[in-house]
Amino acid sequence: MRMEKPTVKSGQCFLIKDRLLRRYFSGVDIAEGFLIYGEPKIYFTDMRYYSAAKQKLARTEYTAAVLKDFNDVAKAVRENGIRTVYIDYKTTTIAEYEEYKKFFSEIEDCSEIIAACRAIKSQEELESIKAACAIAERAVEDAFGILHEGITERDLKQFIENRMAALGAEETSFDTIVAFGKNSAVPHHETGDDKLKTGSVVLIDTGCKINGYCSDITRTAFFGTPSAEFLSAYSAVLSANVKAEKEIYAGISGKAADKIARDELENRGYGEYFTHSLGHGVGLNIHENPYLSPKSDETLCENAVFTVEPGVYIEGKFGIRIEDTCVIKSGKAERLFTDDKSLKIIG
């Protein structure tokens, strides 16, 4: 079951400024504003966006209101008998908090409540994520199809991002990573002007947004003839990826999920080369709850969306990462991509 939006008692409200959180609570994207989530539900925005906001909010529970300054928000809180104001500490600056204290005597943190709600996706959210996954998967497949000696990392990155846009993506989920050769051994390599040579790894990590919701995919291919060392490492990473997706279930902790892949790589002799966590939640943010890491006690619930991305990085040689965006459905992990993850050997 989807976890409903937080229950707000009489005399309480959530005060939301962060743009993504305003979109999460209202279902519409407005560049600037404050949202009061309680009784009543009011969306304040300035005159630049007010007319558009009224139209967007007409199909929601929210009433649009003009925001001249923060006194307008504070007045609405007082007039509606709200005593306790909840704010998200994770997205609130110290300066903002100090400003709120001038107006409200009872301020509480709601960051954990919001994170728990956002970790479980509605069917509408899932459809957006699935659509974003389909576009990213197609773009990566097409990118491998244009590989040739001399193409630069930057050229390939531009092709991928242009292709996602042509397929209907709103924007990228994050800055696309393209890494050739030994650059692939750096998990967050900054795409540059290195040219593709025969005998090189090609690692692509990308994603896009549909209705504000993200996708995330990493695929690793080889341009030329791979060495036995590379083939062995790829086999180990693929095994860890498949094993984790097969054994993750509703109710498992983030640390237990991470351990599945980590143990597989350890057993295959690559444990020391897996230098990051197994995965993270995906939604309006590319990184959100739940987290699959050795330190995470979070549990993966039905309809939670997250990545499974084991990797092996051997400095000065190569890196391999295989990443899927997955969802818990009927108690089990289900990948949101349909491609064959066996090694692609190109050229």
One Martini backbone bead per residue (centre of mass of N, CA, C, O) as a GRO file, in nm:
protein
  347
    1MET     BB    1   0.099   0.035   0.019
    2ARG     BB    2   0.053   0.358   0.015
    3MET     BB    3   0.183   0.617   0.167
    4GLU     BB    4   0.053   0.867   0.295
    5LYS     BB    5   0.026   1.157   0.360
    6PRO     BB    6   0.056   1.333   0.614
    7THR     BB    7  -0.084   1.375   0.921
    8VAL     BB    8  -0.285   1.658   1.018
    9LYS     BB    9  -0.359   1.834   1.278
   10SER     BB   10  -0.508   2.039   1.460
   11GLY     BB   11  -0.288   2.315   1.470
   12GLN     BB   12  -0.133   2.214   1.208
   13CYS     BB   13   0.165   2.233   0.987
   14PHE     BB   14   0.319   2.241   0.677
   15LEU     BB   15   0.620   2.410   0.573
   16ILE     BB   16   0.699   2.468   0.224
   17LYS     BB   17   0.980   2.556   0.002
   18ASP     BB   18   1.080   2.339  -0.152
   19ARG     BB   19   1.031   2.255  -0.474
   20LEU     BB   20   1.007   1.943  -0.467
   21LEU     BB   21   0.811   1.935  -0.224
   22ARG     BB   22   0.588   2.098  -0.352
   23ARG     BB   23   0.543   1.892  -0.575
   24TYR     BB   24   0.477   1.648  -0.399
   25PHE     BB   25   0.224   1.772  -0.246
   26SER     BB   26   0.069   1.902  -0.518
   27GLY     BB   27   0.170   1.810  -0.830
   28VAL     BB   28   0.318   2.086  -0.886
   29ASP     BB   29   0.518   2.325  -1.076
   30ILE     BB   30   0.677   2.596  -0.898
   31ALA     BB   31   0.930   2.808  -0.869
   32GLU     BB   32   0.779   2.979  -0.640
   33GLY     BB   33   0.729   2.940  -0.277
   34PHE     BB   34   0.461   2.846  -0.049
   35LEU     BB   35   0.346   2.572   0.158
   36ILE     BB   36   0.036   2.474   0.306
   37TYR     BB   37  -0.001   2.180   0.506
   38GLY     BB   38  -0.345   2.145   0.582
   39GLU     BB   39  -0.592   2.352   0.752
   40PRO     BB   40  -0.552   2.467   0.501
   41LYS     BB   41  -0.457   2.465   0.153
   42ILE     BB   42  -0.171   2.664   0.059
   43TYR     BB   43  -0.042   2.855  -0.230
   44PHE     BB   44   0.235   3.054  -0.247
   45THR     BB   45   0.285   3.323  -0.491
   46ASP     BB   46   0.396   3.529  -0.706
   47MET     BB   47   0.295   3.730  -0.971
   48ARG     BB   48   0.460   3.575  -1.191
   49TYR     BB   49   0.288   3.283  -1.108
   50TYR     BB   50  -0.016   3.304  -1.032
   51SER     BB   51  -0.185   3.237  -1.285
   52ALA     BB   52  -0.059   2.959  -1.335
   53ALA     BB   53  -0.119   2.844  -1.055
   54LYS     BB   54  -0.426   2.849  -1.067
   55GLN     BB   55  -0.448   2.643  -1.296
   56LYS     BB   56  -0.285   2.408  -1.169
   57LEU     BB   57  -0.459   2.408  -0.883
   58ALA     BB   58  -0.759   2.343  -0.974
   59ARG     BB   59  -0.696   2.009  -0.946
   60THR     BB   60  -0.666   2.064  -0.642
   61GLU     BB   61  -0.659   2.138  -0.284
   62TYR     BB   62  -0.544   2.413  -0.361
   63THR     BB   63  -0.487   2.752  -0.283
   64ALA     BB   64  -0.422   3.040  -0.429
   65ALA     BB   65  -0.162   3.285  -0.338
   66VAL     BB   66  -0.030   3.587  -0.268
   67LEU     BB   67   0.323   3.683  -0.257
   68LYS     BB   68   0.495   3.943  -0.102
   69ASP     BB   69   0.558   3.817   0.185
   70PHE     BB   70   0.596   3.635   0.477
   71ASN     BB   71   0.348   3.764   0.621
   72ASP     BB   72   0.133   3.608   0.460
   73VAL     BB   73   0.193   3.333   0.581
   74ALA     BB   74   0.173   3.401   0.884
   75LYS     BB   75  -0.121   3.498   0.875
   76ALA     BB   76  -0.248   3.227   0.784
   77VAL     BB   77  -0.160   3.069   1.030
   78ARG     BB   78  -0.308   3.238   1.246
   79GLU     BB   79  -0.605   3.244   1.119
   80ASN     BB   80  -0.602   2.903   1.142
   81GLY     BB   81  -0.491   2.809   1.431
   82ILE     BB   82  -0.180   2.768   1.411
   83ARG     BB   83   0.086   2.644   1.625
   84THR     BB   84   0.229   2.410   1.460
   85VAL     BB   85   0.537   2.405   1.274
   86TYR     BB   86   0.647   2.220   1.003
   87ILE     BB   87   0.983   2.138   0.900
   88ASP     BB   88   1.252   2.080   0.676
   89TYR     BB   89   1.571   2.046   0.778
   90LYS     BB   90   1.714   1.945   0.505
   91THR     BB   91   1.589   2.225   0.337
   92THR     BB   92   1.683   2.422   0.569
   93THR     BB   93   1.813   2.701   0.658
   94ILE     BB   94   1.932   2.889   0.904
   95ALA     BB   95   1.809   3.155   0.809
   96GLU     BB   96   1.521   3.049   0.781
   97TYR     BB   97   1.484   2.955   1.071
   98GLU     BB   98   1.526   3.232   1.203
   99GLU     BB   99   1.280   3.356   1.064
  100TYR     BB  100   1.059   3.168   1.174
  101LYS     BB  101   1.104   3.240   1.482
  102LYS     BB  102   0.964   3.527   1.455
  103PHE     BB  103   0.661   3.383   1.401
  104PHE     BB  104   0.717   3.100   1.556
  105SER     BB  105   0.698   2.903   1.857
  106GLU     BB  106   0.630   2.620   1.700
  107ILE     BB  107   0.893   2.403   1.592
  108GLU     BB  108   0.920   2.122   1.368
  109ASP     BB  109   1.036   1.818   1.246
  110CYS     BB  110   0.964   1.644   0.907
  111SER     BB  111   1.183   1.481   0.744
  112GLU     BB  112   1.122   1.177   0.812
  113ILE     BB  113   0.832   1.170   0.722
  114ILE     BB  114   0.879   1.249   0.427
  115ALA     BB  115   1.082   1.027   0.350
  116ALA     BB  116   0.889   0.787   0.402
  117CYS     BB  117   0.679   0.867   0.192
  118ARG     BB  118   0.870   0.894  -0.065
  119ALA     BB  119   0.969   0.585  -0.069
  120ILE     BB  120   0.664   0.547  -0.159
  121LYS     BB  121   0.503   0.476  -0.451
  122SER     BB  122   0.291   0.561  -0.674
  123GLN     BB  123   0.152   0.485  -0.969
  124GLU     BB  124   0.218   0.758  -1.098
  125GLU     BB  125   0.516   0.760  -1.028
  126LEU     BB  126   0.592   0.492  -1.165
  127GLU     BB  127   0.519   0.572  -1.455
  128SER     BB  128   0.733   0.794  -1.479
  129ILE     BB  129   0.982   0.617  -1.422
  130LYS     BB  130   0.939   0.415  -1.649
  131ALA     BB  131   0.957   0.621  -1.879
  132ALA     BB  132   1.246   0.715  -1.809
  133CYS     BB  133   1.378   0.436  -1.844
  134ALA     BB  134   1.312   0.386  -2.143
  135ILE     BB  135   1.476   0.624  -2.251
  136ALA     BB  136   1.756   0.562  -2.132
  137GLU     BB  137   1.788   0.282  -2.256
  138ARG     BB  138   1.773   0.369  -2.554
  139ALA     BB  139   2.011   0.571  -2.552
  140VAL     BB  140   2.232   0.366  -2.479
  141GLU     BB  141   2.192   0.177  -2.713
  142ASP     BB  142   2.249   0.395  -2.931
  143ALA     BB  143   2.534   0.471  -2.836
  144PHE     BB  144   2.668   0.196  -2.897
  145GLY     BB  145   2.597   0.223  -3.214
  146ILE     BB  146   2.823   0.485  -3.253
  147LEU     BB  147   3.083   0.360  -3.213
  148HIS     BB  148   3.418   0.502  -3.258
  149GLU     BB  149   3.706   0.586  -3.349
  150GLY     BB  150   3.754   0.914  -3.184
  151ILE     BB  151   3.545   0.947  -3.000
  152THR     BB  152   3.425   1.135  -2.748
  153GLU     BB  153   3.296   1.165  -2.447
  154ARG     BB  154   3.140   1.428  -2.508
  155ASP     BB  155   2.997   1.334  -2.763
  156LEU     BB  156   2.842   1.099  -2.631
  157LYS     BB  157   2.694   1.260  -2.422
  158GLN     BB  158   2.541   1.443  -2.621
  159PHE     BB  159   2.391   1.220  -2.763
  160ILE     BB  160   2.233   1.112  -2.520
  161GLU     BB  161   2.088   1.378  -2.440
  162ASN     BB  162   1.955   1.425  -2.715
  163ARG     BB  163   1.802   1.158  -2.729
  164MET     BB  164   1.626   1.193  -2.479
  165ALA     BB  165   1.488   1.449  -2.579
  166ALA     BB  166   1.367   1.321  -2.841
  167LEU     BB  167   1.201   1.102  -2.652
  168GLY     BB  168   1.083   1.317  -2.402
  169ALA     BB  169   1.266   1.447  -2.216
  170GLU     BB  170   1.311   1.708  -1.997
  171GLU     BB  171   1.574   1.594  -1.847
  172THR     BB  172   1.827   1.529  -1.661
  173SER     BB  173   1.912   1.375  -1.357
  174PHE     BB  174   2.217   1.417  -1.444
  175ASP     BB  175   2.544   1.415  -1.510
  176THR     BB  176   2.671   1.260  -1.752
  177ILE     BB  177   2.862   0.956  -1.777
  178VAL     BB  178   3.173   0.924  -1.961
  179ALA     BB  179   3.403   0.636  -1.986
  180PHE     BB  180   3.731   0.569  -2.086
  181GLY     BB  181   3.899   0.326  -1.988
  182LYS     BB  182   4.062   0.426  -1.701
  183ASN     BB  183   3.827   0.623  -1.627
  184SER     BB  184   3.629   0.392  -1.520
  185ALA     BB  185   3.780   0.377  -1.227
  186VAL     BB  186   3.603   0.637  -1.186
  187PRO     BB  187   3.294   0.661  -1.065
  188HIS     BB  188   3.301   1.010  -1.098
  189HIS     BB  189   3.367   1.090  -1.374
  190GLU     BB  190   3.472   1.353  -1.583
  191THR     BB  191   3.378   1.437  -1.867
  192GLY     BB  192   3.571   1.450  -2.170
  193ASP     BB  193   3.829   1.440  -2.450
  194ASP     BB  194   3.859   1.157  -2.480
  195LYS     BB  195   3.947   0.902  -2.698
  196LEU     BB  196   3.855   0.633  -2.869
  197LYS     BB  197   3.996   0.306  -2.836
  198THR     BB  198   4.112   0.024  -2.901
  199GLY     BB  199   4.070  -0.152  -2.600
  200SER     BB  200   3.807  -0.023  -2.452
  201VAL     BB  201   3.625   0.104  -2.218
  202VAL     BB  202   3.258   0.164  -2.178
  203LEU     BB  203   3.104   0.406  -1.966
  204ILE     BB  204   2.751   0.452  -1.874
  205ASP     BB  205   2.588   0.727  -1.690
  206THR     BB  206   2.232   0.773  -1.673
  207GLY     BB  207   1.942   1.005  -1.706
  208CYS     BB  208   1.589   1.096  -1.663
  209LYS     BB  209   1.287   1.301  -1.700
  210ILE     BB  210   0.942   1.251  -1.585
  211ASN     BB  211   0.750   1.455  -1.420
  212GLY     BB  212   1.031   1.481  -1.236
  213TYR     BB  213   1.119   1.184  -1.275
  214CYS     BB  214   1.365   0.944  -1.236
  215SER     BB  215   1.653   0.791  -1.383
  216ASP     BB  216   1.893   0.496  -1.368
  217ILE     BB  217   2.191   0.410  -1.565
  218THR     BB  218   2.439   0.141  -1.612
  219ARG     BB  219   2.687   0.072  -1.868
  220THR     BB  220   2.921  -0.185  -1.989
  221ALA     BB  221   3.166  -0.187  -2.241
  222PHE     BB  222   3.357  -0.313  -2.536
  223PHE     BB  223   3.626  -0.188  -2.747
  224GLY     BB  224   3.695  -0.486  -2.868
  225THR     BB  225   3.926  -0.697  -2.696
  226PRO     BB  226   3.899  -0.855  -2.415
  227SER     BB  227   4.027  -0.951  -2.134
  228ALA     BB  228   4.033  -1.185  -1.895
  229GLU     BB  229   4.019  -0.985  -1.660
  230PHE     BB  230   3.765  -0.838  -1.752
  231LEU     BB  231   3.572  -1.079  -1.779
  232SER     BB  232   3.584  -1.162  -1.482
  233ALA     BB  233   3.478  -0.895  -1.362
  234TYR     BB  234   3.212  -0.882  -1.513
  235SER     BB  235   3.094  -1.145  -1.406
  236ALA     BB  236   3.089  -1.053  -1.109
  237VAL     BB  237   2.904  -0.805  -1.137
  238LEU     BB  238   2.663  -0.947  -1.266
  239SER     BB  239   2.617  -1.148  -1.037
  240ALA     BB  240   2.561  -0.933  -0.818
  241ASN     BB  241   2.322  -0.801  -0.955
  242VAL     BB  242   2.136  -1.051  -0.989
  243LYS     BB  243   2.137  -1.152  -0.697
  244ALA     BB  244   2.015  -0.904  -0.563
  245GLU     BB  245   1.750  -0.893  -0.728
  246LYS     BB  246   1.658  -1.181  -0.638
  247GLU     BB  247   1.694  -1.129  -0.298
  248ILE     BB  248   1.526  -0.895  -0.282
  249TYR     BB  249   1.287  -0.769  -0.035
  250ALA     BB  250   1.030  -0.709   0.149
  251GLY     BB  251   1.200  -0.588   0.453
  252ILE     BB  252   1.469  -0.535   0.384
  253SER     BB  253   1.764  -0.411   0.444
  254GLY     BB  254   2.006  -0.212   0.327
  255LYS     BB  255   2.248  -0.382   0.440
  256ALA     BB  256   2.150  -0.660   0.332
  257ALA     BB  257   2.147  -0.587   0.036
  258ASP     BB  258   2.444  -0.506   0.010
  259LYS     BB  259   2.562  -0.786   0.105
  260ILE     BB  260   2.495  -0.959  -0.133
  261ALA     BB  261   2.693  -0.823  -0.336
  262ARG     BB  262   2.949  -0.810  -0.161
  263ASP     BB  263   2.981  -1.117  -0.119
  264GLU     BB  264   3.006  -1.194  -0.416
  265LEU     BB  265   3.265  -1.029  -0.470
  266GLU     BB  266   3.434  -1.159  -0.253
  267ASN     BB  267   3.410  -1.457  -0.363
  268ARG     BB  268   3.544  -1.347  -0.651
  269GLY     BB  269   3.787  -1.131  -0.558
  270TYR     BB  270   3.640  -0.806  -0.545
  271GLY     BB  271   3.577  -0.653  -0.275
  272GLU     BB  272   3.799  -0.412  -0.275
  273TYR     BB  273   3.657  -0.283  -0.556
  274PHE     BB  274   3.404  -0.205  -0.381
  275THR     BB  275   3.354   0.156  -0.311
  276HIS     BB  276   3.038   0.143  -0.280
  277SER     BB  277   2.722   0.142  -0.274
  278LEU     BB  278   2.450  -0.025  -0.404
  279GLY     BB  279   2.225   0.213  -0.331
  280HIS     BB  280   1.926   0.416  -0.420
  281GLY     BB  281   1.688   0.621  -0.428
  282VAL     BB  282   1.408   0.708  -0.658
  283GLY     BB  283   1.276   1.028  -0.790
  284LEU     BB  284   1.278   1.353  -0.774
  285ASN     BB  285   1.533   1.238  -0.675
  286ILE     BB  286   1.828   1.065  -0.738
  287HIS     BB  287   1.870   1.093  -0.417
  288GLU     BB  288   1.699   0.874  -0.191
  289ASN     BB  289   1.489   0.713  -0.031
  290PRO     BB  290   1.636   0.433  -0.006
  291TYR     BB  291   1.932   0.291   0.137
  292LEU     BB  292   2.208   0.080   0.007
  293SER     BB  293   2.402   0.007   0.287
  294PRO     BB  294   2.613  -0.081   0.549
  295LYS     BB  295   2.439   0.156   0.737
  296SER     BB  296   2.143   0.062   0.663
  297ASP     BB  297   1.813   0.030   0.835
  298GLU     BB  298   1.639   0.040   0.615
  299THR     BB  299   1.343  -0.049   0.454
  300LEU     BB  300   1.200  -0.233   0.191
  301CYS     BB  301   0.915  -0.148   0.029
  302GLU     BB  302   0.645  -0.140  -0.120
  303ASN     BB  303   0.717   0.069  -0.395
  304ALA     BB  304   1.007   0.088  -0.393
  305VAL     BB  305   1.274   0.289  -0.530
  306PHE     BB  306   1.587   0.161  -0.675
  307THR     BB  307   1.923   0.080  -0.684
  308VAL     BB  308   2.149  -0.153  -0.863
  309GLU     BB  309   2.527  -0.096  -0.828
  310PRO     BB  310   2.765  -0.270  -0.887
  311GLY     BB  311   3.137  -0.261  -0.854
  312VAL     BB  312   3.459  -0.235  -1.035
  313TYR     BB  313   3.785  -0.079  -0.937
  314ILE     BB  314   4.090  -0.052  -1.126
  315GLU     BB  315   4.350   0.119  -1.104
  316GLY     BB  316   4.466   0.202  -1.432
  317LYS     BB  317   4.245   0.022  -1.597
  318PHE     BB  318   3.931  -0.038  -1.475
  319GLY     BB  319   3.567  -0.016  -1.495
  320ILE     BB  320   3.260  -0.157  -1.340
  321ARG     BB  321   2.903  -0.100  -1.407
  322ILE     BB  322   2.574  -0.222  -1.295
  323GLU     BB  323   2.261  -0.046  -1.348
  324ASP     BB  324   1.946  -0.046  -1.181
  325THR     BB  325   1.611   0.021  -1.179
  326CYS     BB  326   1.391  -0.049  -0.902
  327VAL     BB  327   1.108  -0.246  -0.770
  328ILE     BB  328   0.871  -0.326  -0.534
  329LYS     BB  329   0.688  -0.629  -0.622
  330SER     BB  330   0.530  -0.859  -0.459
  331GLY     BB  331   0.805  -0.859  -0.262
  332LYS     BB  332   0.992  -0.792  -0.516
  333ALA     BB  333   1.237  -0.738  -0.734
  334GLU     BB  334   1.208  -0.502  -1.015
  335ARG     BB  335   1.312  -0.428  -1.313
  336LEU     BB  336   1.298  -0.128  -1.544
  337PHE     BB  337   1.444  -0.310  -1.748
  338THR     BB  338   1.504  -0.514  -2.071
  339ASP     BB  339   1.788  -0.568  -2.108
  340ASP     BB  340   2.091  -0.709  -2.185
  341LYS     BB  341   2.370  -0.754  -1.950
  342SER     BB  342   2.558  -0.857  -2.124
  343LEU     BB  343   2.839  -0.824  -2.281
  344LYS     BB  344   2.944  -0.564  -2.491
  345ILE     BB  345   3.100  -0.620  -2.806
  346ILE     BB  346   3.278  -0.373  -2.994
  347GLY     BB  347   3.446  -0.405  -3.314
   0.00000   0.00000   0.00000
